[in-house]
Amino acid sequence: MPETRGLPERFAEQLRAFIEKQDLWGKRLPSQRELSRQMGVGLVTVNKAVRLLKKSGMLECIPKKGAYVTGNPGRTLPSGANPRMIFTCWGRHVDPRVQGYTGALIAPLMELSVDRHMDVIFTQLDDVRNEQKFLERYSPAAGDMLVLVSVFTNIEQILRIIRVSGASAVWVDHHVEGSGITGVLDDGVSGTSAVVRHLAALGHRRIAFLAETRQEMNPWKRDGYEKGLRESGLSADPGMVLNALPRQHLVDEFVQG
């Protein structure tokens, strides 16, 4: 039977075999120019084959960084190697000794790491420029778990890293709809609405809300505030929302005004 596939499709199969033979799962693919030179195929064909593998989900292309091979779900950890729990946060290191709100959220995960004999790593992701460094330095793989603490920006980058690595993941102190990743957070909606209902029951009719300057950090408390007003038969007044962190002098100015 004659071959009906075009050259890009045939080379895509060769490239898939090359990835498996070189064990490039979760790693950066050689540049298209280098693949063209190594495998004796034209650059246009290489480009089309890479696009096909990207469409199939096998490759993830990072702007200005190159193409990464996504994690192989069937790949097991090396013999004797412990899976890792990699804590990461944008802009600052996660301190394993931290107390209070964040400490309470990550404490059960720390206990889980002991129960499952997982090595624990604390790191950070500052911005997109560190993405390649993070992947190459820590090489998260299937069997590892990424714990994303207070990550509420650069969501697409985080999802890309997860797809590339094949690691499992959990969001702490946040949740992203449609990501398919579990989010662990306090019940800001129910808690805030309960506070509003309590104040309304005491006879208060003008209840203010001190909002974060960046609502994406915790949108649930605002939802709970408005829910509590509705349940108490009160109308939401935009003028009662102070869009600033609750610094004392701002609170004083708001009350006096």
C-alpha positions, 0 to 999 in steps of 0.5 A: 500500500503506497505511503499516503502521509506527507513528509512532515507527518513521517518526520513527526513520527521519527521525532517522536521515536527520537524523543523516546530513545533520548528520554527527553520527557520533561526536557527541552527539545534541541532547536529546530535548526539543530534537529534539521542538521542532526537528522538531515531534514529541511528546516520547513519540514522540522517546523511543521513536524514540531507543530504537529507534535505540539497539536498532539500535546507532546510538545509545549512551546515556550516563547523565546525558550524553545519547545519542551517535551511534556511529561510521560505519564507512564514514566516511573521514578528511578529505582530508589529515588523518592518522589518530591514535593516542590513548594513554590511561590511567586516572588518570595520563598516559602518558609517551612517554619511559617506560622499563621494562615499560610502555615496552617494551610501547608501543614497537612501537606508537610505531614503528607510528605512524611507519610509518603516518604517524599523529599521536600524542596522550597523554591520560588518562581519570580517571573517568566524569565525563571521558567526555563531555569526552574524546569532545568534545575528541578526537573519535576516529573511524574510522581512529583507534586508541585505545591503552588502557594498563593499563586494567582498570576501567570496562570498560563505559565504554571499550567504549561510547567505542569503539562511539560513536567507531568507532575501532579499539582495542588493550589494553596490559598487559591483556585483556578476554575477549569484548570483541573487542579485541586485548590486548598483554601479557606471558605472566604465566601461562607465566613465573610457572609456569616460576619455580614449577617451577624452585623446586620442582626445587631442592627447595623445597616451600613457595613463596609468592606475593606478590599485588597488592592488586587481583588484577584488575590482573594475574590471570594471574600468580596463575593461573601460580603455581597452574599451576606448583604443579600441574605440580610435584605441590604443593598450593596453600596459601592461607596462602602467598599474601600479598595485598599489594604486595611491600613489603620490610617486608611480605615480612620479616613474612611470612617471620618469621611 
